[in-house]
Amino acid sequence: MSKRADAIAERIEQGGEALAAFTESLSEAEWQTVIPDEERTVAVLVHHVVG
């Protein structure tokens, strides 16, 4: 892989780790919070990003 591709892959991995750490701190109520501009819950948006 090129240096640029390696850097992008590393950044994506860091983002995934940060998202995982964030979601581990959420309460059940926070998971079910609807994001106003998205009209979806936090859980649905996280599922979408992970997928």
PDB file with SEQRES, HELIX, SHEET and CRYST1 records, atoms N, CA, C and O in Angstrom:
SEQRES   1 A   51  MET SER LYS ARG ALA ASP ALA ILE ALA GLU ARG ILE GLU          
SEQRES   2 A   51  GLN GLY GLY GLU ALA LEU ALA ALA PHE THR GLU SER LEU          
SEQRES   3 A   51  SER GLU ALA GLU TRP GLN THR VAL ILE PRO ASP GLU GLU          
SEQRES   4 A   51  ARG THR VAL ALA VAL LEU VAL HIS HIS VAL VAL GLY              
HELIX    1 AA1 LYS A    3  GLU A   24  1                                  22    
HELIX    2 AA2 GLU A   28  TRP A   31  1                                   4    
HELIX    3 AA3 VAL A   42  VAL A   50  1                                   9    
CRYST1    1.000    1.000    1.000  90.00  90.00  90.00 P 1           1          
ATOM      1  N   MET A   1       0.844  -1.189   0.000  1.00  0.00           N  
ATOM      2  CA  MET A   1       0.000   0.000   0.000  1.00  0.00           C  
ATOM      3  C   MET A   1       0.883   1.244   0.000  1.00  0.00           C  
ATOM      4  O   MET A   1       2.006   1.229   0.505  1.00  0.00           O  
ATOM      5  N   SER A   2       0.361   2.297  -0.566  1.00  0.00           N  
ATOM      6  CA  SER A   2       1.096   3.557  -0.576  1.00  0.00           C  
ATOM      7  C   SER A   2       1.031   4.203   0.798  1.00  0.00           C  
ATOM      8  O   SER A   2       0.217   3.824   1.640  1.00  0.00           O  
ATOM      9  N   LYS A   3       1.890   5.172   1.010  1.00  0.00           N  
ATOM     10  CA  LYS A   3       1.873   5.904   2.287  1.00  0.00           C  
ATOM     11  C   LYS A   3       0.529   6.578   2.503  1.00  0.00           C  
ATOM     12  O   LYS A   3       0.017   6.595   3.622  1.00  0.00           O  
ATOM     13  N   ARG A   4      -0.045   7.131   1.451  1.00  0.00           N  
ATOM     14  CA  ARG A   4      -1.341   7.808   1.571  1.00  0.00           C  
ATOM     15  C   ARG A   4      -2.438   6.817   1.954  1.00  0.00           C  
ATOM     16  O   ARG A   4      -3.261   7.096   2.826  1.00  0.00           O  
ATOM     17  N   ALA A   5      -2.442   5.668   1.300  1.00  0.00           N  
ATOM     18  CA  ALA A   5      -3.442   4.649   1.617  1.00  0.00           C  
ATOM     19  C   ALA A   5      -3.278   4.157   3.054  1.00  0.00           C  
ATOM     20  O   ALA A   5      -4.265   3.942   3.758  1.00  0.00           O  
ATOM     21  N   ASP A   6      -2.039   3.981   3.481  1.00  0.00           N  
ATOM     22  CA  ASP A   6      -1.783   3.576   4.861  1.00  0.00           C  
ATOM     23  C   ASP A   6      -2.294   4.622   5.844  1.00  0.00           C  
ATOM     24  O   ASP A   6      -2.875   4.277   6.873  1.00  0.00           O  
ATOM     25  N   ALA A   7      -2.085   5.875   5.538  1.00  0.00           N  
ATOM     26  CA  ALA A   7      -2.529   6.962   6.415  1.00  0.00           C  
ATOM     27  C   ALA A   7      -4.060   7.007   6.486  1.00  0.00           C  
ATOM     28  O   ALA A   7      -4.633   7.209   7.556  1.00  0.00           O  
ATOM     29  N   ILE A   8      -4.705   6.818   5.351  1.00  0.00           N  
ATOM     30  CA  ILE A   8      -6.173   6.819   5.329  1.00  0.00           C  
ATOM     31  C   ILE A   8      -6.707   5.629   6.125  1.00  0.00           C  
ATOM     32  O   ILE A   8      -7.645   5.780   6.908  1.00  0.00           O  
ATOM     33  N   ALA A   9      -6.126   4.465   5.934  1.00  0.00           N  
ATOM     34  CA  ALA A   9      -6.562   3.273   6.671  1.00  0.00           C  
ATOM     35  C   ALA A   9      -6.380   3.462   8.169  1.00  0.00           C  
ATOM     36  O   ALA A   9      -7.248   3.082   8.954  1.00  0.00           O  
ATOM     37  N   GLU A  10      -5.270   4.040   8.565  1.00  0.00           N  
ATOM     38  CA  GLU A  10      -5.012   4.297   9.985  1.00  0.00           C  
ATOM     39  C   GLU A  10      -6.037   5.270  10.550  1.00  0.00           C  
ATOM     40  O   GLU A  10      -6.524   5.080  11.664  1.00  0.00           O  
ATOM     41  N   ARG A  11      -6.365   6.297   9.800  1.00  0.00           N  
ATOM     42  CA  ARG A  11      -7.351   7.293  10.264  1.00  0.00           C  
ATOM     43  C   ARG A  11      -8.739   6.671  10.409  1.00  0.00           C  
ATOM     44  O   ARG A  11      -9.460   6.968  11.361  1.00  0.00           O  
ATOM     45  N   ILE A  12      -9.104   5.823   9.478  1.00  0.00           N  
ATOM     46  CA  ILE A  12     -10.396   5.140   9.572  1.00  0.00           C  
ATOM     47  C   ILE A  12     -10.419   4.237  10.804  1.00  0.00           C  
ATOM     48  O   ILE A  12     -11.414   4.190  11.527  1.00  0.00           O  
ATOM     49  N   GLU A  13      -9.332   3.532  11.036  1.00  0.00           N  
ATOM     50  CA  GLU A  13      -9.247   2.670  12.212  1.00  0.00           C  
ATOM     51  C   GLU A  13      -9.352   3.486  13.502  1.00  0.00           C  
ATOM     52  O   GLU A  13     -10.037   3.077  14.440  1.00  0.00           O  
ATOM     53  N   GLN A  14      -8.685   4.620  13.553  1.00  0.00           N  
ATOM     54  CA  GLN A  14      -8.765   5.491  14.731  1.00  0.00           C  
ATOM     55  C   GLN A  14     -10.196   5.979  14.938  1.00  0.00           C  
ATOM     56  O   GLN A  14     -10.678   6.035  16.069  1.00  0.00           O  
ATOM     57  N   GLY A  15     -10.868   6.330  13.859  1.00  0.00           N  
ATOM     58  CA  GLY A  15     -12.257   6.776  13.953  1.00  0.00           C  
ATOM     59  C   GLY A  15     -13.162   5.682  14.488  1.00  0.00           C  
ATOM     60  O   GLY A  15     -14.041   5.945  15.308  1.00  0.00           O  
ATOM     61  N   GLY A  16     -12.954   4.469  14.033  1.00  0.00           N  
ATOM     62  CA  GLY A  16     -13.737   3.333  14.517  1.00  0.00           C  
ATOM     63  C   GLY A  16     -13.516   3.084  15.995  1.00  0.00           C  
ATOM     64  O   GLY A  16     -14.460   2.803  16.735  1.00  0.00           O  
ATOM     65  N   GLU A  17     -12.260   3.189  16.427  1.00  0.00           N  
ATOM     66  CA  GLU A  17     -11.948   3.010  17.844  1.00  0.00           C  
ATOM     67  C   GLU A  17     -12.578   4.111  18.692  1.00  0.00           C  
ATOM     68  O   GLU A  17     -13.077   3.850  19.787  1.00  0.00           O  
ATOM     69  N   ALA A  18     -12.552   5.330  18.186  1.00  0.00           N  
ATOM     70  CA  ALA A  18     -13.154   6.452  18.912  1.00  0.00           C  
ATOM     71  C   ALA A  18     -14.665   6.276  19.001  1.00  0.00           C  
ATOM     72  O   ALA A  18     -15.258   6.547  20.045  1.00  0.00           O  
ATOM     73  N   LEU A  19     -15.291   5.828  17.921  1.00  0.00           N  
ATOM     74  CA  LEU A  19     -16.736   5.592  17.928  1.00  0.00           C  
ATOM     75  C   LEU A  19     -17.090   4.489  18.916  1.00  0.00           C  
ATOM     76  O   LEU A  19     -18.069   4.605  19.653  1.00  0.00           O  
ATOM     77  N   ALA A  20     -16.299   3.420  18.935  1.00  0.00           N  
ATOM     78  CA  ALA A  20     -16.547   2.323  19.875  1.00  0.00           C  
ATOM     79  C   ALA A  20     -16.431   2.810  21.315  1.00  0.00           C  
ATOM     80  O   ALA A  20     -17.270   2.475  22.151  1.00  0.00           O  
ATOM     81  N   ALA A  21     -15.412   3.588  21.607  1.00  0.00           N  
ATOM     82  CA  ALA A  21     -15.230   4.113  22.966  1.00  0.00           C  
ATOM     83  C   ALA A  21     -16.400   5.012  23.352  1.00  0.00           C  
ATOM     84  O   ALA A  21     -16.892   4.947  24.478  1.00  0.00           O  
ATOM     85  N   PHE A  22     -16.840   5.840  22.429  1.00  0.00           N  
ATOM     86  CA  PHE A  22     -17.970   6.732  22.695  1.00  0.00           C  
ATOM     87  C   PHE A  22     -19.238   5.936  22.980  1.00  0.00           C  
ATOM     88  O   PHE A  22     -19.949   6.214  23.946  1.00  0.00           O  
ATOM     89  N   THR A  23     -19.518   4.951  22.141  1.00  0.00           N  
ATOM     90  CA  THR A  23     -20.765   4.207  22.302  1.00  0.00           C  
ATOM     91  C   THR A  23     -20.788   3.391  23.585  1.00  0.00           C  
ATOM     92  O   THR A  23     -21.859   3.156  24.144  1.00  0.00           O  
ATOM     93  N   GLU A  24     -19.642   2.959  24.056  1.00  0.00           N  
ATOM     94  CA  GLU A  24     -19.580   2.202  25.304  1.00  0.00           C  
ATOM     95  C   GLU A  24     -20.013   3.046  26.495  1.00  0.00           C  
ATOM     96  O   GLU A  24     -20.413   2.511  27.529  1.00  0.00           O  
ATOM     97  N   SER A  25     -19.934   4.359  26.350  1.00  0.00           N  
ATOM     98  CA  SER A  25     -20.285   5.244  27.461  1.00  0.00           C  
ATOM     99  C   SER A  25     -21.764   5.640  27.454  1.00  0.00           C  
ATOM    100  O   SER A  25     -22.222   6.305  28.383  1.00  0.00           O  
ATOM    101  N   LEU A  26     -22.507   5.250  26.440  1.00  0.00           N  
ATOM    102  CA  LEU A  26     -23.900   5.673  26.316  1.00  0.00           C  
ATOM    103  C   LEU A  26     -24.837   4.836  27.190  1.00  0.00           C  
ATOM    104  O   LEU A  26     -24.686   3.620  27.303  1.00  0.00           O  
ATOM    105  N   SER A  27     -25.788   5.504  27.789  1.00  0.00           N  
ATOM    106  CA  SER A  27     -26.846   4.809  28.520  1.00  0.00           C  
ATOM    107  C   SER A  27     -27.877   4.305  27.514  1.00  0.00           C  
ATOM    108  O   SER A  27     -27.845   4.678  26.341  1.00  0.00           O  
ATOM    109  N   GLU A  28     -28.786   3.459  27.979  1.00  0.00           N  
ATOM    110  CA  GLU A  28     -29.854   2.969  27.099  1.00  0.00           C  
ATOM    111  C   GLU A  28     -30.696   4.131  26.572  1.00  0.00           C  
ATOM    112  O   GLU A  28     -31.091   4.148  25.406  1.00  0.00           O  
ATOM    113  N   ALA A  29     -30.966   5.103  27.450  1.00  0.00           N  
ATOM    114  CA  ALA A  29     -31.762   6.270  27.023  1.00  0.00           C  
ATOM    115  C   ALA A  29     -31.023   7.063  25.948  1.00  0.00           C  
ATOM    116  O   ALA A  29     -31.636   7.539  24.993  1.00  0.00           O  
ATOM    117  N   GLU A  30     -29.722   7.203  26.101  1.00  0.00           N  
ATOM    118  CA  GLU A  30     -28.940   7.935  25.086  1.00  0.00           C  
ATOM    119  C   GLU A  30     -28.932   7.180  23.758  1.00  0.00           C  
ATOM    120  O   GLU A  30     -28.984   7.805  22.698  1.00  0.00           O  
ATOM    121  N   TRP A  31     -28.866   5.847  23.796  1.00  0.00           N  
ATOM    122  CA  TRP A  31     -28.924   5.038  22.579  1.00  0.00           C  
ATOM    123  C   TRP A  31     -30.213   5.296  21.820  1.00  0.00           C  
ATOM    124  O   TRP A  31     -30.234   5.282  20.590  1.00  0.00           O  
ATOM    125  N   GLN A  32     -31.297   5.534  22.568  1.00  0.00           N  
ATOM    126  CA  GLN A  32     -32.608   5.699  21.956  1.00  0.00           C  
ATOM    127  C   GLN A  32     -32.952   7.154  21.638  1.00  0.00           C  
ATOM    128  O   GLN A  32     -34.051   7.442  21.165  1.00  0.00           O  
ATOM    129  N   THR A  33     -32.023   8.067  21.894  1.00  0.00           N  
ATOM    130  CA  THR A  33     -32.241   9.482  21.598  1.00  0.00           C  
ATOM    131  C   THR A  33     -32.364   9.681  20.090  1.00  0.00           C  
ATOM    132  O   THR A  33     -31.551   9.177  19.315  1.00  0.00           O  
ATOM    133  N   VAL A  34     -33.382  10.416  19.692  1.00  0.00           N  
ATOM    134  CA  VAL A  34     -33.575  10.720  18.270  1.00  0.00           C  
ATOM    135  C   VAL A  34     -32.775  11.974  17.926  1.00  0.00           C  
ATOM    136  O   VAL A  34     -32.882  12.997  18.602  1.00  0.00           O  
ATOM    137  N   ILE A  35     -31.980  11.881  16.874  1.00  0.00           N  
ATOM    138  CA  ILE A  35     -31.191  13.004  16.393  1.00  0.00           C  
ATOM    139  C   ILE A  35     -32.120  13.857  15.527  1.00  0.00           C  
ATOM    140  O   ILE A  35     -32.591  13.389  14.490  1.00  0.00           O  
ATOM    141  N   PRO A  36     -32.394  15.110  15.939  1.00  0.00           N  
ATOM    142  CA  PRO A  36     -33.410  15.923  15.250  1.00  0.00           C  
ATOM    143  C   PRO A  36     -33.224  16.053  13.736  1.00  0.00           C  
ATOM    144  O   PRO A  36     -34.183  15.858  12.989  1.00  0.00           O  
ATOM    145  N   ASP A  37     -32.045  16.369  13.277  1.00  0.00           N  
ATOM    146  CA  ASP A  37     -31.847  16.577  11.841  1.00  0.00           C  
ATOM    147  C   ASP A  37     -31.881  15.266  11.052  1.00  0.00           C  
ATOM    148  O   ASP A  37     -32.085  15.272   9.838  1.00  0.00           O  
ATOM    149  N   GLU A  38     -31.682  14.159  11.740  1.00  0.00           N  
ATOM    150  CA  GLU A  38     -31.664  12.850  11.078  1.00  0.00           C  
ATOM    151  C   GLU A  38     -32.985  12.109  11.228  1.00  0.00           C  
ATOM    152  O   GLU A  38     -33.333  11.274  10.394  1.00  0.00           O  
ATOM    153  N   GLU A  39     -33.717  12.415  12.292  1.00  0.00           N  
ATOM    154  CA  GLU A  39     -34.961  11.723  12.621  1.00  0.00           C  
ATOM    155  C   GLU A  39     -34.740  10.222  12.792  1.00  0.00           C  
ATOM    156  O   GLU A  39     -35.610   9.411  12.474  1.00  0.00           O  
ATOM    157  N   ARG A  40     -33.566   9.871  13.297  1.00  0.00           N  
ATOM    158  CA  ARG A  40     -33.213   8.489  13.608  1.00  0.00           C  
ATOM    159  C   ARG A  40     -32.570   8.474  14.986  1.00  0.00           C  
ATOM    160  O   ARG A  40     -32.101   9.503  15.473  1.00  0.00           O  
ATOM    161  N   THR A  41     -32.552   7.305  15.610  1.00  0.00           N  
ATOM    162  CA  THR A  41     -31.916   7.207  16.923  1.00  0.00           C  
ATOM    163  C   THR A  41     -30.397   7.131  16.776  1.00  0.00           C  
ATOM    164  O   THR A  41     -29.862   6.862  15.700  1.00  0.00           O  
ATOM    165  N   VAL A  42     -29.736   7.376  17.886  1.00  0.00           N  
ATOM    166  CA  VAL A  42     -28.277   7.232  17.928  1.00  0.00           C  
ATOM    167  C   VAL A  42     -27.909   5.807  17.522  1.00  0.00           C  
ATOM    168  O   VAL A  42     -26.959   5.601  16.767  1.00  0.00           O  
ATOM    169  N   ALA A  43     -28.659   4.826  18.021  1.00  0.00           N  
ATOM    170  CA  ALA A  43     -28.357   3.417  17.700  1.00  0.00           C  
ATOM    171  C   ALA A  43     -28.409   3.156  16.196  1.00  0.00           C  
ATOM    172  O   ALA A  43     -27.544   2.467  15.656  1.00  0.00           O  
ATOM    173  N   VAL A  44     -29.400   3.694  15.530  1.00  0.00           N  
ATOM    174  CA  VAL A  44     -29.529   3.483  14.083  1.00  0.00           C  
ATOM    175  C   VAL A  44     -28.374   4.157  13.350  1.00  0.00           C  
ATOM    176  O   VAL A  44     -27.826   3.588  12.407  1.00  0.00           O  
ATOM    177  N   LEU A  45     -28.002   5.354  13.770  1.00  0.00           N  
ATOM    178  CA  LEU A  45     -26.904   6.048  13.097  1.00  0.00           C  
ATOM    179  C   LEU A  45     -25.573   5.335  13.302  1.00  0.00           C  
ATOM    180  O   LEU A  45     -24.772   5.230  12.374  1.00  0.00           O  
ATOM    181  N   VAL A  46     -25.340   4.847  14.514  1.00  0.00           N  
ATOM    182  CA  VAL A  46     -24.095   4.103  14.769  1.00  0.00           C  
ATOM    183  C   VAL A  46     -24.088   2.827  13.927  1.00  0.00           C  
ATOM    184  O   VAL A  46     -23.068   2.491  13.325  1.00  0.00           O  
ATOM    185  N   HIS A  47     -25.191   2.131  13.880  1.00  0.00           N  
ATOM    186  CA  HIS A  47     -25.283   0.911  13.065  1.00  0.00           C  
ATOM    187  C   HIS A  47     -24.973   1.240  11.596  1.00  0.00           C  
ATOM    188  O   HIS A  47     -24.268   0.488  10.924  1.00  0.00           O  
ATOM    189  N   HIS A  48     -25.492   2.342  11.117  1.00  0.00           N  
ATOM    190  CA  HIS A  48     -25.256   2.758   9.740  1.00  0.00           C  
ATOM    191  C   HIS A  48     -23.768   3.038   9.498  1.00  0.00           C  
ATOM    192  O   HIS A  48     -23.213   2.605   8.488  1.00  0.00           O  
ATOM    193  N   VAL A  49     -23.134   3.749  10.409  1.00  0.00           N  
ATOM    194  CA  VAL A  49     -21.710   4.085  10.257  1.00  0.00           C  
ATOM    195  C   VAL A  49     -20.859   2.820  10.294  1.00  0.00           C  
ATOM    196  O   VAL A  49     -19.934   2.664   9.496  1.00  0.00           O  
ATOM    197  N   VAL A  50     -21.167   1.935  11.206  1.00  0.00           N  
ATOM    198  CA  VAL A  50     -20.374   0.705  11.349  1.00  0.00           C  
ATOM    199  C   VAL A  50     -20.522  -0.174  10.108  1.00  0.00           C  
ATOM    200  O   VAL A  50     -19.571  -0.827   9.679  1.00  0.00           O  
ATOM    201  N   GLY A  51     -21.709  -0.179   9.550  1.00  0.00           N  
ATOM    202  CA  GLY A  51     -21.961  -1.008   8.368  1.00  0.00           C  
ATOM    203  C   GLY A  51     -21.300  -0.455   7.164  1.00  0.00           C  
ATOM    204  O   GLY A  51     -21.409  -1.030   6.081  1.00  0.00           O  
TER     205      GLY A  51                                                      
END                                                                             
